[in-house]
Amino acid sequence: MKAGTLKTGILPTDSVEQHNEHMARSADVSISTRLSQRVAFQQDPNVVGAPASPGGYAPYRMAR
């Protein structure tokens, strides 16, 4: 990608949630990152899908 050609970026947000032993903790972040990259590429090669930030807001987990 040439300098100055980036017009849009997709920044995924997610909520890292507790899963059982069958799924890695990084599953939520990995899935949302890959999805943002696929959507960005389908829209235009000059759109970038950024990596997800491992965090989020889950009020049902906070009300203990």
mmCIF file of the N, C-alpha and C atoms, coordinates in Angstrom:
data_MODEL
# 
_entry.id   MODEL 
# 
loop_
_atom_site.group_PDB 
_atom_site.id 
_atom_site.type_symbol 
_atom_site.label_atom_id 
_atom_site.label_alt_id 
_atom_site.label_comp_id 
_atom_site.label_asym_id 
_atom_site.label_entity_id 
_atom_site.label_seq_id 
_atom_site.pdbx_PDB_ins_code 
_atom_site.Cartn_x 
_atom_site.Cartn_y 
_atom_site.Cartn_z 
_atom_site.occupancy 
_atom_site.B_iso_or_equiv 
_atom_site.pdbx_formal_charge 
_atom_site.auth_seq_id 
_atom_site.auth_comp_id 
_atom_site.auth_asym_id 
_atom_site.auth_atom_id 
_atom_site.pdbx_PDB_model_num 
ATOM 1   N N  . MET A 1 1  ? 0.850   -1.168  0.000  1.00 0.00 ? 1  MET A N  1 
ATOM 2   C CA . MET A 1 1  ? 0.000   0.000   0.000  1.00 0.00 ? 1  MET A CA 1 
ATOM 3   C C  . MET A 1 1  ? 0.897   1.233   0.000  1.00 0.00 ? 1  MET A C  1 
ATOM 4   N N  . LYS A 1 2  ? 0.641   2.132   -0.911 1.00 0.00 ? 2  LYS A N  1 
ATOM 5   C CA . LYS A 1 2  ? 1.419   3.357   -1.011 1.00 0.00 ? 2  LYS A CA 1 
ATOM 6   C C  . LYS A 1 2  ? 1.011   4.332   0.084  1.00 0.00 ? 2  LYS A C  1 
ATOM 7   N N  . ALA A 1 3  ? 1.950   5.181   0.458  1.00 0.00 ? 3  ALA A N  1 
ATOM 8   C CA . ALA A 1 3  ? 1.670   6.206   1.456  1.00 0.00 ? 3  ALA A CA 1 
ATOM 9   C C  . ALA A 1 3  ? 0.561   7.126   0.946  1.00 0.00 ? 3  ALA A C  1 
ATOM 10  N N  . GLY A 1 4  ? -0.376  7.434   1.810  1.00 0.00 ? 4  GLY A N  1 
ATOM 11  C CA . GLY A 1 4  ? -1.466  8.329   1.461  1.00 0.00 ? 4  GLY A CA 1 
ATOM 12  C C  . GLY A 1 4  ? -2.654  7.676   0.779  1.00 0.00 ? 4  GLY A C  1 
ATOM 13  N N  . THR A 1 5  ? -2.628  6.362   0.585  1.00 0.00 ? 5  THR A N  1 
ATOM 14  C CA . THR A 1 5  ? -3.743  5.696   -0.092 1.00 0.00 ? 5  THR A CA 1 
ATOM 15  C C  . THR A 1 5  ? -4.779  5.132   0.873  1.00 0.00 ? 5  THR A C  1 
ATOM 16  N N  . LEU A 1 6  ? -4.458  5.068   2.143  1.00 0.00 ? 6  LEU A N  1 
ATOM 17  C CA . LEU A 1 6  ? -5.401  4.534   3.124  1.00 0.00 ? 6  LEU A CA 1 
ATOM 18  C C  . LEU A 1 6  ? -6.498  5.555   3.383  1.00 0.00 ? 6  LEU A C  1 
ATOM 19  N N  . LYS A 1 7  ? -7.725  5.162   3.138  1.00 0.00 ? 7  LYS A N  1 
ATOM 20  C CA . LYS A 1 7  ? -8.865  6.055   3.331  1.00 0.00 ? 7  LYS A CA 1 
ATOM 21  C C  . LYS A 1 7  ? -9.705  5.663   4.541  1.00 0.00 ? 7  LYS A C  1 
ATOM 22  N N  . THR A 1 8  ? -9.772  4.377   4.819  1.00 0.00 ? 8  THR A N  1 
ATOM 23  C CA . THR A 1 8  ? -10.657 3.881   5.868  1.00 0.00 ? 8  THR A CA 1 
ATOM 24  C C  . THR A 1 8  ? -10.000 2.730   6.605  1.00 0.00 ? 8  THR A C  1 
ATOM 25  N N  . GLY A 1 9  ? -10.274 2.653   7.886  1.00 0.00 ? 9  GLY A N  1 
ATOM 26  C CA . GLY A 1 9  ? -9.824  1.525   8.687  1.00 0.00 ? 9  GLY A CA 1 
ATOM 27  C C  . GLY A 1 9  ? -10.988 0.978   9.495  1.00 0.00 ? 9  GLY A C  1 
ATOM 28  N N  . ILE A 1 10 ? -10.992 -0.320  9.706  1.00 0.00 ? 10 ILE A N  1 
ATOM 29  C CA . ILE A 1 10 ? -12.021 -0.959  10.528 1.00 0.00 ? 10 ILE A CA 1 
ATOM 30  C C  . ILE A 1 10 ? -11.358 -1.384  11.827 1.00 0.00 ? 10 ILE A C  1 
ATOM 31  N N  . LEU A 1 11 ? -11.857 -0.855  12.928 1.00 0.00 ? 11 LEU A N  1 
ATOM 32  C CA . LEU A 1 11 ? -11.329 -1.190  14.246 1.00 0.00 ? 11 LEU A CA 1 
ATOM 33  C C  . LEU A 1 11 ? -12.366 -2.033  14.978 1.00 0.00 ? 11 LEU A C  1 
ATOM 34  N N  . PRO A 1 12 ? -12.134 -3.338  15.065 1.00 0.00 ? 12 PRO A N  1 
ATOM 35  C CA . PRO A 1 12 ? -13.116 -4.196  15.731 1.00 0.00 ? 12 PRO A CA 1 
ATOM 36  C C  . PRO A 1 12 ? -13.074 -4.029  17.246 1.00 0.00 ? 12 PRO A C  1 
ATOM 37  N N  . THR A 1 13 ? -14.225 -4.115  17.839 1.00 0.00 ? 13 THR A N  1 
ATOM 38  C CA . THR A 1 13 ? -14.311 -4.146  19.297 1.00 0.00 ? 13 THR A CA 1 
ATOM 39  C C  . THR A 1 13 ? -14.925 -5.483  19.679 1.00 0.00 ? 13 THR A C  1 
ATOM 40  N N  . ASP A 1 14 ? -14.525 -5.988  20.791 1.00 0.00 ? 14 ASP A N  1 
ATOM 41  C CA . ASP A 1 14 ? -15.053 -7.278  21.221 1.00 0.00 ? 14 ASP A CA 1 
ATOM 42  C C  . ASP A 1 14 ? -15.040 -7.332  22.730 1.00 0.00 ? 14 ASP A C  1 
ATOM 43  N N  . SER A 1 15 ? -15.589 -8.358  23.244 1.00 0.00 ? 15 SER A N  1 
ATOM 44  C CA . SER A 1 15 ? -15.580 -8.609  24.671 1.00 0.00 ? 15 SER A CA 1 
ATOM 45  C C  . SER A 1 15 ? -14.951 -9.972  24.894 1.00 0.00 ? 15 SER A C  1 
ATOM 46  N N  . VAL A 1 16 ? -13.863 -9.990  25.619 1.00 0.00 ? 16 VAL A N  1 
ATOM 47  C CA . VAL A 1 16 ? -13.202 -11.255 25.923 1.00 0.00 ? 16 VAL A CA 1 
ATOM 48  C C  . VAL A 1 16 ? -14.024 -11.938 27.004 1.00 0.00 ? 16 VAL A C  1 
ATOM 49  N N  . GLU A 1 17 ? -14.542 -13.095 26.680 1.00 0.00 ? 17 GLU A N  1 
ATOM 50  C CA . GLU A 1 17 ? -15.412 -13.792 27.610 1.00 0.00 ? 17 GLU A CA 1 
ATOM 51  C C  . GLU A 1 17 ? -14.825 -15.134 28.006 1.00 0.00 ? 17 GLU A C  1 
ATOM 52  N N  . GLN A 1 18 ? -15.309 -15.612 29.094 1.00 0.00 ? 18 GLN A N  1 
ATOM 53  C CA . GLN A 1 18 ? -14.854 -16.884 29.629 1.00 0.00 ? 18 GLN A CA 1 
ATOM 54  C C  . GLN A 1 18 ? -15.437 -18.024 28.798 1.00 0.00 ? 18 GLN A C  1 
ATOM 55  N N  . HIS A 1 19 ? -14.569 -18.930 28.363 1.00 0.00 ? 19 HIS A N  1 
ATOM 56  C CA . HIS A 1 19 ? -14.991 -20.117 27.630 1.00 0.00 ? 19 HIS A CA 1 
ATOM 57  C C  . HIS A 1 19 ? -14.530 -21.339 28.413 1.00 0.00 ? 19 HIS A C  1 
ATOM 58  N N  . ASN A 1 20 ? -15.038 -22.462 28.034 1.00 0.00 ? 20 ASN A N  1 
ATOM 59  C CA . ASN A 1 20 ? -14.618 -23.706 28.673 1.00 0.00 ? 20 ASN A CA 1 
ATOM 60  C C  . ASN A 1 20 ? -13.252 -24.123 28.141 1.00 0.00 ? 20 ASN A C  1 
ATOM 61  N N  . GLU A 1 21 ? -12.764 -25.262 28.529 1.00 0.00 ? 21 GLU A N  1 
ATOM 62  C CA . GLU A 1 21 ? -11.426 -25.711 28.150 1.00 0.00 ? 21 GLU A CA 1 
ATOM 63  C C  . GLU A 1 21 ? -11.280 -25.980 26.658 1.00 0.00 ? 21 GLU A C  1 
ATOM 64  N N  . HIS A 1 22 ? -12.379 -26.132 25.939 1.00 0.00 ? 22 HIS A N  1 
ATOM 65  C CA . HIS A 1 22 ? -12.315 -26.482 24.519 1.00 0.00 ? 22 HIS A CA 1 
ATOM 66  C C  . HIS A 1 22 ? -11.912 -25.305 23.630 1.00 0.00 ? 22 HIS A C  1 
ATOM 67  N N  . MET A 1 23 ? -11.886 -24.102 24.163 1.00 0.00 ? 23 MET A N  1 
ATOM 68  C CA . MET A 1 23 ? -11.616 -22.935 23.325 1.00 0.00 ? 23 MET A CA 1 
ATOM 69  C C  . MET A 1 23 ? -10.589 -22.027 24.003 1.00 0.00 ? 23 MET A C  1 
ATOM 70  N N  . ALA A 1 24 ? -9.652  -21.555 23.213 1.00 0.00 ? 24 ALA A N  1 
ATOM 71  C CA . ALA A 1 24 ? -8.608  -20.679 23.750 1.00 0.00 ? 24 ALA A CA 1 
ATOM 72  C C  . ALA A 1 24 ? -9.188  -19.331 24.165 1.00 0.00 ? 24 ALA A C  1 
ATOM 73  N N  . ARG A 1 25 ? -8.549  -18.682 25.119 1.00 0.00 ? 25 ARG A N  1 
ATOM 74  C CA . ARG A 1 25 ? -8.995  -17.358 25.547 1.00 0.00 ? 25 ARG A CA 1 
ATOM 75  C C  . ARG A 1 25 ? -8.884  -16.327 24.433 1.00 0.00 ? 25 ARG A C  1 
ATOM 76  N N  . SER A 1 26 ? -7.959  -16.568 23.542 1.00 0.00 ? 26 SER A N  1 
ATOM 77  C CA . SER A 1 26 ? -7.740  -15.604 22.457 1.00 0.00 ? 26 SER A CA 1 
ATOM 78  C C  . SER A 1 26 ? -8.756  -15.751 21.323 1.00 0.00 ? 26 SER A C  1 
ATOM 79  N N  . ALA A 1 27 ? -9.697  -16.659 21.448 1.00 0.00 ? 27 ALA A N  1 
ATOM 80  C CA . ALA A 1 27 ? -10.650 -16.911 20.358 1.00 0.00 ? 27 ALA A CA 1 
ATOM 81  C C  . ALA A 1 27 ? -11.442 -15.663 19.992 1.00 0.00 ? 27 ALA A C  1 
ATOM 82  N N  . ASP A 1 28 ? -11.950 -14.928 20.966 1.00 0.00 ? 28 ASP A N  1 
ATOM 83  C CA . ASP A 1 28 ? -12.758 -13.743 20.685 1.00 0.00 ? 28 ASP A CA 1 
ATOM 84  C C  . ASP A 1 28 ? -11.963 -12.696 19.910 1.00 0.00 ? 28 ASP A C  1 
ATOM 85  N N  . VAL A 1 29 ? -10.745 -12.442 20.345 1.00 0.00 ? 29 VAL A N  1 
ATOM 86  C CA . VAL A 1 29 ? -9.899  -11.445 19.684 1.00 0.00 ? 29 VAL A CA 1 
ATOM 87  C C  . VAL A 1 29 ? -9.494  -11.925 18.295 1.00 0.00 ? 29 VAL A C  1 
ATOM 88  N N  . SER A 1 30 ? -9.121  -13.185 18.182 1.00 0.00 ? 30 SER A N  1 
ATOM 89  C CA . SER A 1 30 ? -8.692  -13.731 16.888 1.00 0.00 ? 30 SER A CA 1 
ATOM 90  C C  . SER A 1 30 ? -9.818  -13.691 15.861 1.00 0.00 ? 30 SER A C  1 
ATOM 91  N N  . ILE A 1 31 ? -11.015 -14.062 16.276 1.00 0.00 ? 31 ILE A N  1 
ATOM 92  C CA . ILE A 1 31 ? -12.151 -14.086 15.355 1.00 0.00 ? 31 ILE A CA 1 
ATOM 93  C C  . ILE A 1 31 ? -12.512 -12.673 14.896 1.00 0.00 ? 31 ILE A C  1 
ATOM 94  N N  . SER A 1 32 ? -12.588 -11.727 15.817 1.00 0.00 ? 32 SER A N  1 
ATOM 95  C CA . SER A 1 32 ? -12.969 -10.367 15.414 1.00 0.00 ? 32 SER A CA 1 
ATOM 96  C C  . SER A 1 32 ? -11.886 -9.695  14.577 1.00 0.00 ? 32 SER A C  1 
ATOM 97  N N  . THR A 1 33 ? -10.615 -9.992  14.851 1.00 0.00 ? 33 THR A N  1 
ATOM 98  C CA . THR A 1 33 ? -9.529  -9.440  14.036 1.00 0.00 ? 33 THR A CA 1 
ATOM 99  C C  . THR A 1 33 ? -9.604  -9.972  12.617 1.00 0.00 ? 33 THR A C  1 
ATOM 100 N N  . ARG A 1 34 ? -9.740  -11.271 12.477 1.00 0.00 ? 34 ARG A N  1 
ATOM 101 C CA . ARG A 1 34 ? -9.792  -11.883 11.145 1.00 0.00 ? 34 ARG A CA 1 
ATOM 102 C C  . ARG A 1 34 ? -11.028 -11.420 10.375 1.00 0.00 ? 34 ARG A C  1 
ATOM 103 N N  . LEU A 1 35 ? -12.145 -11.304 11.061 1.00 0.00 ? 35 LEU A N  1 
ATOM 104 C CA . LEU A 1 35 ? -13.367 -10.846 10.409 1.00 0.00 ? 35 LEU A CA 1 
ATOM 105 C C  . LEU A 1 35 ? -13.216 -9.413  9.900  1.00 0.00 ? 35 LEU A C  1 
ATOM 106 N N  . SER A 1 36 ? -12.624 -8.541  10.696 1.00 0.00 ? 36 SER A N  1 
ATOM 107 C CA . SER A 1 36 ? -12.433 -7.154  10.246 1.00 0.00 ? 36 SER A CA 1 
ATOM 108 C C  . SER A 1 36 ? -11.512 -7.090  9.037  1.00 0.00 ? 36 SER A C  1 
ATOM 109 N N  . GLN A 1 37 ? -10.499 -7.941  8.997  1.00 0.00 ? 37 GLN A N  1 
ATOM 110 C CA . GLN A 1 37 ? -9.588  -7.959  7.855  1.00 0.00 ? 37 GLN A CA 1 
ATOM 111 C C  . GLN A 1 37 ? -10.286 -8.465  6.595  1.00 0.00 ? 37 GLN A C  1 
ATOM 112 N N  . ARG A 1 38 ? -11.119 -9.483  6.736  1.00 0.00 ? 38 ARG A N  1 
ATOM 113 C CA . ARG A 1 38 ? -11.846 -10.017 5.572  1.00 0.00 ? 38 ARG A CA 1 
ATOM 114 C C  . ARG A 1 38 ? -12.846 -9.000  5.030  1.00 0.00 ? 38 ARG A C  1 
ATOM 115 N N  . VAL A 1 39 ? -13.579 -8.348  5.924  1.00 0.00 ? 39 VAL A N  1 
ATOM 116 C CA . VAL A 1 39 ? -14.557 -7.343  5.499  1.00 0.00 ? 39 VAL A CA 1 
ATOM 117 C C  . VAL A 1 39 ? -13.843 -6.173  4.830  1.00 0.00 ? 39 VAL A C  1 
ATOM 118 N N  . ALA A 1 40 ? -12.735 -5.737  5.403  1.00 0.00 ? 40 ALA A N  1 
ATOM 119 C CA . ALA A 1 40 ? -11.977 -4.624  4.827  1.00 0.00 ? 40 ALA A CA 1 
ATOM 120 C C  . ALA A 1 40 ? -11.516 -4.957  3.419  1.00 0.00 ? 40 ALA A C  1 
ATOM 121 N N  . PHE A 1 41 ? -10.974 -6.130  3.212  1.00 0.00 ? 41 PHE A N  1 
ATOM 122 C CA . PHE A 1 41 ? -10.475 -6.515  1.893  1.00 0.00 ? 41 PHE A CA 1 
ATOM 123 C C  . PHE A 1 41 ? -11.605 -6.623  0.878  1.00 0.00 ? 41 PHE A C  1 
ATOM 124 N N  . GLN A 1 42 ? -12.770 -7.094  1.320  1.00 0.00 ? 42 GLN A N  1 
ATOM 125 C CA . GLN A 1 42 ? -13.907 -7.201  0.404  1.00 0.00 ? 42 GLN A CA 1 
ATOM 126 C C  . GLN A 1 42 ? -14.423 -5.827  -0.017 1.00 0.00 ? 42 GLN A C  1 
ATOM 127 N N  . GLN A 1 43 ? -14.288 -4.844  0.863  1.00 0.00 ? 43 GLN A N  1 
ATOM 128 C CA . GLN A 1 43 ? -14.764 -3.498  0.546  1.00 0.00 ? 43 GLN A CA 1 
ATOM 129 C C  . GLN A 1 43 ? -13.864 -2.812  -0.475 1.00 0.00 ? 43 GLN A C  1 
ATOM 130 N N  . ASP A 1 44 ? -12.562 -2.857  -0.215 1.00 0.00 ? 44 ASP A N  1 
ATOM 131 C CA . ASP A 1 44 ? -11.603 -2.153  -1.063 1.00 0.00 ? 44 ASP A CA 1 
ATOM 132 C C  . ASP A 1 44 ? -10.210 -2.541  -0.586 1.00 0.00 ? 44 ASP A C  1 
ATOM 133 N N  . PRO A 1 45 ? -9.277  -2.758  -1.496 1.00 0.00 ? 45 PRO A N  1 
ATOM 134 C CA . PRO A 1 45 ? -7.914  -3.093  -1.071 1.00 0.00 ? 45 PRO A CA 1 
ATOM 135 C C  . PRO A 1 45 ? -7.237  -1.983  -0.270 1.00 0.00 ? 45 PRO A C  1 
ATOM 136 N N  . ASN A 1 46 ? -7.759  -0.759  -0.345 1.00 0.00 ? 46 ASN A N  1 
ATOM 137 C CA . ASN A 1 46 ? -7.173  0.350   0.411  1.00 0.00 ? 46 ASN A CA 1 
ATOM 138 C C  . ASN A 1 46 ? -7.813  0.542   1.777  1.00 0.00 ? 46 ASN A C  1 
ATOM 139 N N  . VAL A 1 47 ? -8.670  -0.365  2.171  1.00 0.00 ? 47 VAL A N  1 
ATOM 140 C CA . VAL A 1 47 ? -9.256  -0.353  3.514  1.00 0.00 ? 47 VAL A CA 1 
ATOM 141 C C  . VAL A 1 47 ? -8.487  -1.370  4.343  1.00 0.00 ? 47 VAL A C  1 
ATOM 142 N N  . VAL A 1 48 ? -8.164  -1.006  5.563  1.00 0.00 ? 48 VAL A N  1 
ATOM 143 C CA . VAL A 1 48 ? -7.384  -1.902  6.414  1.00 0.00 ? 48 VAL A CA 1 
ATOM 144 C C  . VAL A 1 48 ? -8.234  -2.361  7.599  1.00 0.00 ? 48 VAL A C  1 
ATOM 145 N N  . GLY A 1 49 ? -8.072  -3.619  7.961  1.00 0.00 ? 49 GLY A N  1 
ATOM 146 C CA . GLY A 1 49 ? -8.714  -4.169  9.154  1.00 0.00 ? 49 GLY A CA 1 
ATOM 147 C C  . GLY A 1 49 ? -7.686  -4.221  10.269 1.00 0.00 ? 49 GLY A C  1 
ATOM 148 N N  . ALA A 1 50 ? -7.881  -3.423  11.283 1.00 0.00 ? 50 ALA A N  1 
ATOM 149 C CA . ALA A 1 50 ? -6.926  -3.341  12.393 1.00 0.00 ? 50 ALA A CA 1 
ATOM 150 C C  . ALA A 1 50 ? -7.125  -4.510  13.356 1.00 0.00 ? 50 ALA A C  1 
ATOM 151 N N  . PRO A 1 51 ? -6.105  -4.832  14.139 1.00 0.00 ? 51 PRO A N  1 
ATOM 152 C CA . PRO A 1 51 ? -6.276  -5.880  15.148 1.00 0.00 ? 51 PRO A CA 1 
ATOM 153 C C  . PRO A 1 51 ? -7.196  -5.410  16.275 1.00 0.00 ? 51 PRO A C  1 
ATOM 154 N N  . ALA A 1 52 ? -7.911  -6.351  16.839 1.00 0.00 ? 52 ALA A N  1 
ATOM 155 C CA . ALA A 1 52 ? -8.838  -6.036  17.928 1.00 0.00 ? 52 ALA A CA 1 
ATOM 156 C C  . ALA A 1 52 ? -8.081  -5.774  19.220 1.00 0.00 ? 52 ALA A C  1 
ATOM 157 N N  . SER A 1 53 ? -8.700  -4.984  20.052 1.00 0.00 ? 53 SER A N  1 
ATOM 158 C CA . SER A 1 53 ? -8.164  -4.731  21.385 1.00 0.00 ? 53 SER A CA 1 
ATOM 159 C C  . SER A 1 53 ? -8.769  -5.760  22.334 1.00 0.00 ? 53 SER A C  1 
ATOM 160 N N  . PRO A 1 54 ? -7.948  -6.476  23.089 1.00 0.00 ? 54 PRO A N  1 
ATOM 161 C CA . PRO A 1 54 ? -8.484  -7.536  23.959 1.00 0.00 ? 54 PRO A CA 1 
ATOM 162 C C  . PRO A 1 54 ? -9.153  -6.982  25.213 1.00 0.00 ? 54 PRO A C  1 
ATOM 163 N N  . GLY A 1 55 ? -10.353 -6.543  25.061 1.00 0.00 ? 55 GLY A N  1 
ATOM 164 C CA . GLY A 1 55 ? -11.097 -6.024  26.198 1.00 0.00 ? 55 GLY A CA 1 
ATOM 165 C C  . GLY A 1 55 ? -12.492 -5.672  25.757 1.00 0.00 ? 55 GLY A C  1 
ATOM 166 N N  . GLY A 1 56 ? -13.306 -5.275  26.677 1.00 0.00 ? 56 GLY A N  1 
ATOM 167 C CA . GLY A 1 56 ? -14.660 -4.925  26.296 1.00 0.00 ? 56 GLY A CA 1 
ATOM 168 C C  . GLY A 1 56 ? -15.496 -4.622  27.519 1.00 0.00 ? 56 GLY A C  1 
ATOM 169 N N  . TYR A 1 57 ? -16.776 -4.544  27.310 1.00 0.00 ? 57 TYR A N  1 
ATOM 170 C CA . TYR A 1 57 ? -17.713 -4.190  28.354 1.00 0.00 ? 57 TYR A CA 1 
ATOM 171 C C  . TYR A 1 57 ? -18.751 -5.296  28.468 1.00 0.00 ? 57 TYR A C  1 
ATOM 172 N N  . ALA A 1 58 ? -18.793 -5.945  29.593 1.00 0.00 ? 58 ALA A N  1 
ATOM 173 C CA . ALA A 1 58 ? -19.761 -7.009  29.840 1.00 0.00 ? 58 ALA A CA 1 
ATOM 174 C C  . ALA A 1 58 ? -20.359 -6.791  31.231 1.00 0.00 ? 58 ALA A C  1 
ATOM 175 N N  . PRO A 1 59 ? -21.426 -5.982  31.328 1.00 0.00 ? 59 PRO A N  1 
ATOM 176 C CA . PRO A 1 59 ? -21.968 -5.633  32.638 1.00 0.00 ? 59 PRO A CA 1 
ATOM 177 C C  . PRO A 1 59 ? -22.462 -6.826  33.441 1.00 0.00 ? 59 PRO A C  1 
ATOM 178 N N  . TYR A 1 60 ? -22.911 -7.874  32.780 1.00 0.00 ? 60 TYR A N  1 
ATOM 179 C CA . TYR A 1 60 ? -23.390 -9.041  33.519 1.00 0.00 ? 60 TYR A CA 1 
ATOM 180 C C  . TYR A 1 60 ? -22.253 -9.746  34.247 1.00 0.00 ? 60 TYR A C  1 
ATOM 181 N N  . ARG A 1 61 ? -21.015 -9.542  33.811 1.00 0.00 ? 61 ARG A N  1 
ATOM 182 C CA . ARG A 1 61 ? -19.864 -10.110 34.515 1.00 0.00 ? 61 ARG A CA 1 
ATOM 183 C C  . ARG A 1 61 ? -19.415 -9.217  35.662 1.00 0.00 ? 61 ARG A C  1 
ATOM 184 N N  . MET A 1 62 ? -19.813 -7.959  35.643 1.00 0.00 ? 62 MET A N  1 
ATOM 185 C CA . MET A 1 62 ? -19.343 -6.999  36.635 1.00 0.00 ? 62 MET A CA 1 
ATOM 186 C C  . MET A 1 62 ? -20.278 -6.897  37.839 1.00 0.00 ? 62 MET A C  1 
ATOM 187 N N  . ALA A 1 63 ? -21.497 -7.370  37.721 1.00 0.00 ? 63 ALA A N  1 
ATOM 188 C CA . ALA A 1 63 ? -22.497 -7.221  38.774 1.00 0.00 ? 63 ALA A CA 1 
ATOM 189 C C  . ALA A 1 63 ? -22.450 -8.384  39.755 1.00 0.00 ? 63 ALA A C  1 
ATOM 190 N N  . ARG A 1 64 ? -21.345 -8.547  40.407 1.00 0.00 ? 64 ARG A N  1 
ATOM 191 C CA . ARG A 1 64 ? -21.217 -9.637  41.383 1.00 0.00 ? 64 ARG A CA 1 
ATOM 192 C C  . ARG A 1 64 ? -21.113 -9.117  42.773 1.00 0.00 ? 64 ARG A C  1 
# 
